[in-house]
């Protein structure tokens, strides 16, 4: 079951939220692995997060930028972001959001989706625009 967290952000600002993810046994969830053949990190999961006015809303959703982040070998950091352009374009008020990660088993091709965070998001209006 996903962790529930209400978030409040300011309209017209850049937003970065870092999530530190752990497995049920308490070990770090490894979002990134080093690929020595390519000489770079690769994601172990597809990551996505969306914001909507309501769960049943047919309006278009605002998408979080989702990036696995690796400060000082902490391969379990997921960074969510919104740009000031995105938050400025949104109408102030209350929204719902969720963030999911998905992995595909290389042997079977089965996709496993895990909702890691969900809740309400309040966008506080800006006077200075």
Wavefront OBJ file of the C-alpha trace (Angstrom):
o trace
v 0.000 0.000 0.000
v 1.228 3.474 -0.881
v 2.381 5.975 1.694
v -0.095 8.859 2.067
v 1.227 12.429 2.247
v -0.508 15.771 1.737
v 1.660 18.312 -0.094
v 1.350 22.102 -0.225
v 3.201 24.060 -2.910
v 3.226 27.665 -4.085
v 1.851 28.633 -7.479
v 4.497 29.875 -9.925
v 7.459 28.228 -8.181
v 9.849 25.403 -8.998
v 9.272 22.352 -6.807
v 11.619 19.460 -6.032
v 10.622 16.657 -3.663
v 13.046 13.876 -2.838
v 11.690 10.500 -1.743
v 13.927 7.929 -0.105
v 12.530 4.485 -1.002
v 12.906 1.270 0.989
v 11.760 -2.319 0.497
v 9.373 -3.903 3.042
v 12.356 -5.596 4.725
v 13.975 -2.201 5.394
v 16.677 -2.443 2.715
v 17.142 0.348 0.208
v 15.098 0.035 -2.988
v 17.694 0.117 -5.757
v 16.366 2.500 -8.411
v 19.657 2.729 -10.331
v 22.359 0.275 -11.320
v 25.752 0.987 -12.810
v 26.178 -0.502 -16.282
v 29.924 -0.984 -16.715
v 29.520 -1.785 -20.428
v 27.872 1.595 -21.069
v 29.801 3.455 -18.379
v 26.635 4.966 -16.925
v 23.699 4.337 -14.601
v 20.433 2.866 -15.845
v 16.998 2.901 -14.204
v 15.613 -0.326 -12.770
v 12.100 1.137 -12.826
v 9.842 3.250 -14.997
v 8.745 6.132 -12.769
v 5.668 8.303 -13.185
v 3.578 10.702 -11.154
v 0.453 12.665 -12.032
v -1.668 15.432 -10.539
v -5.380 15.761 -11.328
v -8.263 17.837 -10.000
v -10.018 14.655 -8.802
v -9.580 10.915 -9.204
v -12.368 10.794 -11.802
v -11.433 14.020 -13.585
v -11.328 13.866 -17.370
v -9.204 17.031 -17.504
v -5.606 16.576 -18.545
v -3.200 15.660 -15.780
v -0.023 17.509 -14.839
v 2.946 15.164 -14.850
v 5.681 15.234 -12.246
v 9.208 14.990 -13.559
v 10.467 11.706 -12.045
v 14.192 11.053 -11.833
v 16.211 8.491 -9.932
v 18.831 10.468 -8.054
v 22.132 9.113 -6.777
v 23.777 11.459 -4.257
v 26.708 9.810 -2.477
v 25.724 6.313 -3.656
v 22.168 6.501 -2.334
v 20.592 4.661 -5.241
v 17.166 4.764 -3.548
v 16.311 8.470 -4.060
v 13.412 9.365 -6.361
v 13.200 13.048 -7.202
v 9.823 14.529 -8.178
v 9.811 17.943 -9.797
v 7.505 20.583 -11.225
v 8.690 23.684 -13.056
v 7.515 27.196 -12.314
v 5.815 27.170 -15.737
v 3.798 24.080 -14.729
v 2.748 25.419 -11.313
v 1.949 28.850 -12.771
v -0.337 27.282 -15.406
v -2.292 25.348 -12.762
v -5.285 26.980 -11.081
v -4.823 27.368 -7.347
v -6.752 24.872 -5.273
v -6.835 21.283 -4.163
v -5.734 18.338 -6.312
v -4.997 14.628 -5.914
v -1.761 12.956 -6.979
v 0.017 9.651 -7.005
v 3.475 8.341 -7.876
v 4.176 4.844 -9.198
v 7.199 2.802 -10.167
v 7.021 -0.138 -12.558
v 9.476 -2.905 -13.373
v 9.460 -5.585 -16.046
v 10.721 -9.083 -15.304
v 13.323 -9.793 -17.994
v 12.487 -13.528 -18.046
v 8.679 -13.458 -18.099
v 7.928 -9.957 -19.399
v 5.472 -9.435 -16.526
v 5.172 -5.794 -15.461
v 4.843 -5.089 -11.741
v 3.479 -1.679 -10.726
v 3.898 -0.298 -7.218
v 2.185 2.883 -6.040
v 4.662 4.444 -3.640
v 3.040 7.760 -2.733
v -0.388 9.355 -2.962
v -2.378 12.142 -1.376
v -3.800 15.609 -1.759
v -1.835 18.482 -3.239
v -2.794 22.058 -2.421
v -1.580 24.745 -4.794
v -1.424 28.029 -2.884
v -2.257 31.061 -5.066
v 0.330 33.690 -5.869
v -0.252 37.441 -5.614
v 2.938 38.279 -7.529
v 2.471 37.195 -11.113
l 1 2 3 4 5 6 7 8 9 10 11 12 13 14 15 16 17 18 19 20 21 22 23 24 25 26 27 28 29 30 31 32 33 34 35 36 37 38 39 40 41 42 43 44 45 46 47 48 49 50 51 52 53 54 55 56 57 58 59 60 61 62 63 64 65 66 67 68 69 70 71 72 73 74 75 76 77 78 79 80 81 82 83 84 85 86 87 88 89 90 91 92 93 94 95 96 97 98 99 100 101 102 103 104 105 106 107 108 109 110 111 112 113 114 115 116 117 118 119 120 121 122 123 124 125 126 127 128 129
